[in-house]
Amino acid sequence: MKLYKCIISDDEMFADTFKITESEDGFFYEVEGKNVTRNENFDDRLISANASAEEEQESNEGSQVSGCNIVLNHNLVSVPPYKKKDYYAYMNKYAKLVKAKLEKDHPERVTAFMEAATAAVKKIGSQITDYDFYQGESQTENGMLALLNYREDGITPYMLFVKEGLFEEKL
């Protein structure tokens, strides 16, 4: 299995267990997920509760968590919606950080990245209200911003991740 991690924050963003395609412009990985509901059982032993032998053991039912399995599996954190102007400002900073990493490690990919960035960011900006925004678990200020949207069926979620902003880690 491969994990895809943010090159800025080192946060886990998604794994190759999902259907992954490249966006038409080559700027994003498009990762298809599913909406799921999970039971998150609570265990008294985790908080050092000391049940008496004479007391009847109570059952802890836990809670249910619903959402996109990509978000839940990789502990992505929802962030407030971006306005077009704020998204452009964020992507300007982020693209500079990714460009610097590419110049160091893969200089042959810098030109294609920068050319694709302009068109991709404008396209997202024109549809900004269609997306929900997520960061990695550490919520690093300049870390990757993942975008969640739904297919035409209104049911199937997919997420966009900047392709050059990721590295693969084999498990």
Protein Blocks (a to p, Z undefined) as FASTA:
>chain_A
ZZdddfklopafbdckbccdddfkomaccdddddddddddddfklnopacdfkbccddde
bjadeddfklmmnopacdddddfklmmmmmmmmmmmmmmmmmmmmmmlmmmmmmmmmmmm
mmmmmmmmmpccdddfklpaklccddddddfkomaccddddfklpccddZZ
